[in-house]
């Protein structure tokens, strides 16, 4: 399964990074959420968002 880290930006197109492991995606998401002002989030192949230990629609 692949996980996508969605990185919104106000001055450029949205960036998407793919990870094979959820823990790697979570680490990157935590890093960028701490570093940047915008919210970054993770989607799975089904299009569900990972939020506070749950997959939501």
N, C-alpha and C positions, 0 to 999 in steps of 0.2 A: 504494500500500500504506500502511496505517496501522500505527503502532507505539504501544503503550500503556505508559506508565510507571505501575507499580503501587506505591502508597505505603501500606504497612501502618501501622497506628497501634494503640497499646495501649488508648487511651481513646476512640476514635471509629471509625466505619466505615472500611473501606479506601477510599482515594481513587484514582481512575484519571484520568490525563491522556492525551489522544491527540495524536500528532504525525504529520505527513505525511512528515517526513524523519528518517531514522535518526540523523543527526548531531545534530539538535536534541534528540531523545529521550536520546541518550547524554550530552549536555551537562547536561541537566536531572537525569539520574540521578546523574551524578558530583557535581553540586552538592548534591543532597539526601542522598546517601550520606555526604558530608563533613560536612554540617550536622547531620544527625539521627543518633540512635543505632540506629535500625532500618535494615534492608537494603531498598533500593528496587531494582526490577528492571524489565526491558523484555520485553514479549511482542509477537510479530508476529501477523498475522491468523490464522495457523495454530495459534496457541497455544504456539509454541515460545519458550523463553527465550533471550535473548542473554547469553552468559557467556564472558568472555575470548576475544572475537573469533569465537565459534562459536554457532550456533543449536542448542539441545539440546531434547529432549523433556521 
